[in-house]
């Protein structure tokens, strides 16, 4: 059994993979509160699937790109569970999760704010990214036969003369499926996939010295 989850965007998702497919999953739109909701959702998915944490053979987690806080929540949870259970944890790009299940070439997108997007192109001989791209630079990603999936998919498709379509799976379900093919050979701990600096940065002023 594989447990996949993601909180890389304004949502919280968990999925259980067993016997060749996803057996149960939950996806909730959740702009805030992922840290409080993630573990209860895991427990609910496992209970519905007739499983416990002890039955798991691997953990799959969405490593981004996306919301900094959400990524940190998911990655730290995955590392903790993997260590406690003695099982591997696999990091999966959310862009790859968006593209999962599509046979043809795909341009996956995630909104990055300030008229920017995280983009990754998938397909034989077409691989590019992931990259942080301005909306004004979409033309460079055009290619015949592309299907645009993710945030602003219709806007992107119109800009590059492509087709827009929905993702085949919610992120957590795709992550669980992808992890099922990798967990036996995974050797590295999952790490956040950051493509831009955090909006909040430390103050540049040097802190005053305290004289006893």
Secondary structure, 3 states (H helix, E strand, C coil): CEEEEECCCCEEEEEEEECCEEEEEEEEECCCCHHHHHHHHHHHHHHHCCCCHHHCCEEEEECCCCCHHHHHHHHHHHHHHHHHHCCEEEEECHHHHHHCCCCCCEEEEEEEECCEEEEEEECCCCCEEEEEEEHHHHHHHCCCCCEEEECCHHHHHHHHCCEECCCCCCHHHHHHHHHHCCCCCCCCCCCCCCCCCCCCCCCCCCCCCCCC
